[in-house]
């Protein structure tokens, strides 16, 4: 799927720039339709998220961000293959992170 809920984009499901209902970041439960099949909320909008790993280009190291934030065009930035490079010293209200626990194929924690 292109988006957590399927291949058809719907800005009304998420806190993104095309959805004028939200003036800034929101609590997780503010967009109950921006949820993946696995039950993960806000993968399309609200804040961009740092992901594990970094990239090196032009002699600089960058953190990698995914997803759209509340100001972005969700149709473009929420597609899973897109990423943004964020400077190591950069911080902003539209960038966050997500704490997760990885599980192995038997359901145990790694």
C-alpha positions in Angstrom: 0.0 0.0 0.0 1.1 3.6 -0.6 -0.5 4.8 2.6 -1.2 3.0 5.9 -4.9 2.5 5.1 -4.5 1.6 1.4 -3.5 3.0 -2.0 -6.1 5.8 -2.1 -5.1 9.1 -0.4 -7.6 10.9 1.8 -6.4 14.0 3.5 -9.4 14.1 5.8 -7.9 11.0 7.6 -4.8 12.7 8.8 -3.3 15.9 10.3 -1.6 17.2 7.1 -1.5 20.5 5.4 -4.4 19.7 3.0 -6.7 19.2 6.0 -7.3 22.6 7.5 -9.1 21.1 10.5 -5.9 21.1 12.5 -3.8 24.3 13.3 -0.8 22.3 14.7 0.2 19.0 16.2 -2.5 17.0 17.9 -2.8 14.0 20.3 -2.6 10.6 18.7 -6.4 9.9 19.0 -7.3 13.1 17.1 -7.1 11.3 13.8 -8.5 7.8 14.4 -8.6 7.0 10.6 -4.9 7.7 10.2 -4.1 4.1 11.4 -2.3 1.2 9.7 -3.5 -2.4 9.5 -1.2 -3.1 12.4 -2.9 -0.4 14.6 -0.1 2.2 14.3 -1.4 5.7 14.4 -0.3 8.9 12.6 2.0 7.4 10.0 0.8 9.9 7.5 0.5 13.1 9.4 1.0 15.1 12.6 4.8 15.1 12.9 7.7 13.7 10.7 9.5 11.0 12.6 13.2 10.1 12.9 13.8 6.5 11.9 16.7 4.3 12.9 19.9 5.0 11.0 21.5 7.9 9.2 22.8 8.8 5.8 26.1 10.4 4.8 26.2 12.7 1.8 28.5 15.5 0.8 30.7 14.9 3.9 27.7 15.4 6.2 25.8 13.0 8.4 22.0 13.3 8.3 19.2 11.7 10.3 16.4 10.2 8.2 12.8 11.4 8.7 9.7 9.8 7.3 6.1 10.9 6.9 4.3 14.2 6.6 3.8 16.7 9.3 0.8 18.9 10.0 2.1 21.6 7.6 3.1 19.3 4.7 1.4 18.0 1.6 0.6 14.5 2.9 0.0 13.1 -0.6 3.7 13.4 -1.4 5.5 13.1 2.0 3.5 10.3 3.4 4.4 7.8 0.7 6.6 5.2 2.4 9.5 5.4 0.0 10.0 9.2 0.5 12.5 10.4 3.2 13.9 13.7 4.3 17.4 14.3 5.5 17.5 16.3 8.8 20.7 17.8 10.1 22.0 16.4 13.4 21.6 19.7 15.2 18.1 20.5 13.8 15.0 20.4 16.0 11.5 21.6 15.3 8.0 21.1 16.6 7.1 19.2 13.4 9.8 16.5 14.0 9.3 13.7 16.5 10.2 10.1 17.1 8.3 6.9 18.0 9.3 4.4 20.6 8.8 0.8 19.5 9.6 -2.7 20.6 10.6 -5.1 17.9 9.3 -8.6 18.0 10.7 -11.8 16.4 8.6 -14.2 14.4 7.4 -16.0 17.5 6.2 -12.8 19.2 9.2 -12.4 21.6 11.0 -9.1 22.0 14.4 -8.5 20.3 
